[in-house]
């Protein structure tokens, strides 16, 4: 009799666990469907409602608000192809129209205030070369701007 009561209790616990799992799974899938249905880049409906609420009449003390100090992660991501465009502009501005990646990086940092890794510079040069906008010298160390291939 004690064994059957224990078995019955275990069955009830297992049934409750399955129901809770199914409810949590259904809620998670609904959240995914809501997220997928939302337009790209737009705030969620909950955030829109929060933004529409009037602010409190009394100012808060303590730490500065988000409006006063921009968040570090709030910066926008550069557009696709921005590195290639920047490098093409730098090569155009070079007196001889040719430069090594180190000179391109130095010009980007000093003139435009953009810090770019050498791998990104090499990748962008490869993209420009595939579009026949730049070409590498025979030794592959210097790059020359040819112009846009329209």
Secondary structure, DSSP 8 states (H G I E B T S, - for coil): -HHHHHHHHHHHHHHHHHHHHHHHHHHHHHHHHHHHHS-TT---HHHHHHHHS---SS---SS--TTTS--GGGS----TTHHHHHHHHHHHHSSSSEEEHHHHHHHIIIII-----HHHHHHHHHHHHHTTSEEE-TTSSEEEE-----
